[in-house]
Amino acid sequence: MITIDGSHGEGGGQMVRTALALSALTGKAFEVTNIRAKRCDPGLKAQHLHCIKAVQELCSAKTSTLEVGSNHLRFIPGALKGKTISIDIGTAGSIALVLQAALLPALFAGKSRLRLTGGTDGKWAMPMDYCTHVLCPQLQKYADIKVVMERRGYFPEGNGKVDVRIKSKYRKEKDFDAFWKQLRQAGHQLRLAEQQQLLSIKGISHASQSLEQAQVAERQAGAARIALAKCQAPISIRAEYSNTSSDGSGIVLWALYGKDEIDTVNPIILGADALGERGKRAEAVGEEAAKNLLEEMASGAAVDSHLEDNLIPFLALFGGAIRVPELTEHTRTNIMVTEQFLPVKFRLDEEKKIILCSLI
């Protein structure tokens, strides 16, 4: 039984999600104590319970008794098997955070379908457009992934709907060690150590239909284009409106790099976003997203600061190297958790800001 102290590092829910994913894949049981100990409202929140439920269904796991506020989790995984799972978070809790726990094991479970209801665009969580256009392209070499956002969900009501269909290219056998050896020999290392040439910048500026008359989505996109004009690359930002339960807006941008064209196996894609809120001008939202993206681009990294922690388990499973802007607290947390489930050791080349992973 692997034991994890939830007060370690940034002390948030990240280590629970990562431990769930790696436990389901490796078949190793774990327990976490002091869950979210460093948060003002410690213990599990509703969205964490849904993360546990999603992964539990994928691997028929046994868990300790859980409720909102629980500060301890014991998770004993069973056999990993692809299936259709429906999860309704019931609030604007992040769909992307549920995916952060369920996606990794689902990639190697055969055929899976995740039908998720909750928030698609909110604070302190990956927007679904980022997940679709920045994260998922990195994972297509491991499985065929199709993400359809059927409905956006903003705070506080949520009610966004996302349908994720996954077909594995490598399916886990009963013996994880043999399966892992197969993965290491597959030749699908993460090779994201050089930024290369900027090819284009794309984006989606979105808002509720109630904000269409004020042209909120167009204004966000227009401000972002102006701020990014100095990049001297084609810029394409789509403005769209949706029928949503709560009013809201936001924008997600991503920059694509390559030598002559984008590498579909190891794509260099840097992303950034900004969220609208009452009293915040649409132009300020677009400018904020553009500023965030420009900072990521100026770092010279091939992986942005939001993607790096998501790639840590895959770096351990497949090997390779990624160049990052900095080592974030979420990344440090994922390194700590991953090293407990797999016999690997991460290190950072401080000068080049490259994260490497070796077997021990």
N, C-alpha and C positions, 0 to 999 in steps of 0.2 A: 504494500500500500504506500503510494507516494503521498507525502504530507507537505502541504504548502501553507506558509504563513501569509495570510491575506493582507497583513499590514506592511509587507515588504515593499520597498520602492515607492511608487506613486499610490499604492494602496487602494486601487479602484477595482472596477468590475472586469478590467481587461484580463487579469490572470485567470478568472473563472472561465471566461469564454475560451481562452487559449487552452486551458487544461481540459475542458470538455471536448474540444476538437481533437486534441492529441490522444486523449484517453479512448475515445471511440475508435480512432484509427489504430492505435497500438494494442488495444485490449488491456491496458494497464489501469487498475483502479487507483483512485486518488481521494484525498479529502483536503478541504480548504478550511482553515480556521480564521477567525478575525476578518471575515469578509468585509471589504470596503471600510476598513477600520479608520482610514484617514479622511473619509467623507463626513460632511456635516450630518448626514442621515445614514449612518452605517447599516450594514446588513443588505440582504438581497432586496431589490426593488421588483416590481411586477415584470418589467422587461427581462430581468435576469431569470426569473422563473420560467418565462417562455423560451429563453435560450436553452435552459436545462431540458425543458419538455421536448423541444425539437430534436436535440441530440439524443435524448433518452429514447425517442421513438425510432431513430435511425439504427440504434444498436441494442434495443431491448434492455436497457440498463436498469439496475436497481439503485435507488437513492434513499438517503435519509429523509425523514419527514421534513417538508419544506413549506415555508410560508413567507410572506413579505416581512422583512426584518430579521430573518434567520441569519446568524453569523457563522454557521457551520454547514458544510456540504460534504456528504460522502457519496461517491459515484462509482458504481461497479458495472462496467460495460459488459454487454453480451456480444453476440455475433452482429457484425456490421452488414446491413442489407439495404439495398435501394428500395424506396417505397414512396408513395405520395403522402405528404404531410401537410395538414392545414393548421395554421397557428393564427389566432386573433389576439393581438396584444391587448386590445380593448381600450387603448389610449393612443396618444401620439408617440408612444415609445418607439424607438428606432427599429425599423425592419432590417436595416443594414447591420445593426449590432447582432440581431438574431442570426443573420447570414454569416457574420464573423465567427460564430460558434459552429454553425451547421454546414457551411460550405465545404470546408476542408475534408471532413469525413465523407460527405456526399459525393465529392469528386472521385472517390475510389470505391464506391458502394454499388456500382452497376448503373441502373437507371433510377433516377429520383426526380420527384417533382415537389417543389416547396411552394405552397400557396400561402402567402403571408399578408396579414392585415395589420395596419398600424401607421406609423409616421414614416414618410419618405424624405422629408426635408425638415431638419430640426437642429437645435443647438447641440454642440458637443458630440456629434455623430456624423459618420460618413453619409453624404447625400446619395440617393440611389443613382443619380446620373453619374456621379463619380465612380460608384461601384461598377456600373455598366461600362463606362468608357475608359476608365483608368485601371481599376483592379482586374476585372474579368479578362481583358486582353492578355494579361500576364499568365492567366490560368488556362487558356484555351489549349495549350500544349499537353495538358493533363486530362482534359475532358472537353466534350462539346457542351457549351453553356449558352443557353438562350434566356435572356432576361426581358420580360415584358412588364412595363409599368401600366397597369390597367386604370389606375386612378391615383392622383397625388393625395397625400395626407399631410396637412399642416397642423401645428399646435393651435388649440388644445384638443380638438376632437379627433385628429388623426383620420382614421377610416380610409387610409390609402391602401391600395391593393397591388401586390406584385406577384407575378407568376414566374418561377425559375425552374427550368427544365435542364437536367444534367444527364449526360451519357458518358460513362467512364471510358477512358482509353486504357487505363490500367486498373484492374479490379483486384481488390485485396483478397488474398487467399487466407486460409485459417491461420497459417504461420506468418506472423508479421515480419520476423527477421528475414525469411526467404523473400517475402514481398518487397521489403526495403532494399534488399540486395538487387532485386529486379529494377527498382526505381533508380538506384545509383548507377546501374549499367545502361539505363535508357538513353543517356546522352542529353537529357533535357535540363542541364544546369542553368541556373540563373546567371546570365552574363550581362550585367547592367552596370558596367564600370566606366563607360565613356559616353558623354552626352551627345556627341556628334553634331550634325548640322540641323538647324531649325527648318522644318519643312512647312509646317502650317500651325495655326491656332484655331481651335474649334470651341464651341460652347452651346449651352442651352440656357436661355433666360426664360423663367417661367413665373406665372402668377395665376391667381384665381380669376375666374370669369368676371367677378364683381369689380376687378381692377382694370378691365380691358378698356373702358372708356377713358381712363386716365393714362392709358398707354404705358403702364408700369413696366411690362416686359420689354417693350421697345426701348424705353428710356434706360433701363439697366444695361441692355445690350449696346446701345449707342455710346454710353459713357465708357463702357469697357473697351469698345473699339478705339475710341479716341486715345485712351490711356495706353493701348497696346500698339498704336500706329507706328511707333519708332522701331518696332521689331522687324519691320521690312520682310514680312512673310504674309501669305494669304490668310485672311481672318474670316471665319464663317461662324456667326453666332445666331442660332435660331431662336425666335421669340414664339412662345406658345402659352395658351391659356387653358385652364381645366376647371371643370365643375367640381368644387371641393366642399367638404363639410365645414371647414374653417378658412377664413381668408388668410392669404400669405403670398409670399413671393421669394425668389432667390435666383441665383445664377451659378452655374458650374462651368469652368473653363479648363481646357487641356491643351498643352503644347506637344506636338509630335515631332520627333527627331529621327534622323537616319543618315545614311551616307548619300544615297540617291533616292531611296524610298523607305517607308517604314518596314522594319524587320518584324514579320508576323510571329516569329518564334520568341524573340526577346525584344519586344517593342519598347522604345524609350518614350514614355509618355509622362509628362509632369502635369499635375492637376492642382486646382485651387477653387475655392467657392466663397460665396458670401450670402447671407440670409437677410431678407427684408424684415422690417419690424415697424410697428406703428410709430409715426413721427420721424422715420428715417427716409430721406428722399431717395427715390429710385436711382438717381444718378450717383448717389453716395454708395449704394449697394454695388453698382457696376464698377465704380472706381476701386472699391475695396477688394473685390475679387481680382481685378486686373493687377493691383499692387501686390496682392498675395502671390499671384502667378509669376510676376516679374521677379520677385524675391527668390522664388524657387528656381527660376531659370538662371538668375545671376549667380547662384551657388555653384554652378558647374556640375551639379549632381545628375545622375541618370535615374534616380528614384526620388520622388518628393518626400517631404517630411511626414505626410499622412499615409503614404503607401508602405514605407519601410517596415513598420512593425507588422503589417499584414503578411509580408514576404518572409519573415524570420522562420516560420515552420517549414516553408518550402525550400529555403536555403539549407536547412538541416537535412531534409529528406533527399534533395537532389544534388546539393553542392553548388558551388559557384561563388560569385562575388557581386556585391552591389555597392555603388557609391552614393552616399547620402549627404544631405546638407549638414546634419548634426545627428548625434545619437539621442533620440528623444526618450523621455521617461517611459512611454508606452513600449518603445523598442527594447529598452533595458529590461522591462518587465517580461516581455515575450521571450527574450534570451534566457532569463532566469528560469521560466517555466519550461521552455523547450529543452534546456539542458538537463532537466530532471526526468523527462520522458525518453530522451534519446542519448546514446553515448557520443555526444558531440561537444565541441568547445568552440565558442565564438571569440573572435578577436577583432579589434578595430585598428586599422592602419591610420594612426592619428594625423599623419601628414596628408594623405590622400583621401581621408574620410571614406575608406572602403571597408565594408564589413565582410569578413571571411569566416568560413566554418569548416572545421576539420574533425575527422573521426578520432575518438580516443579509445 
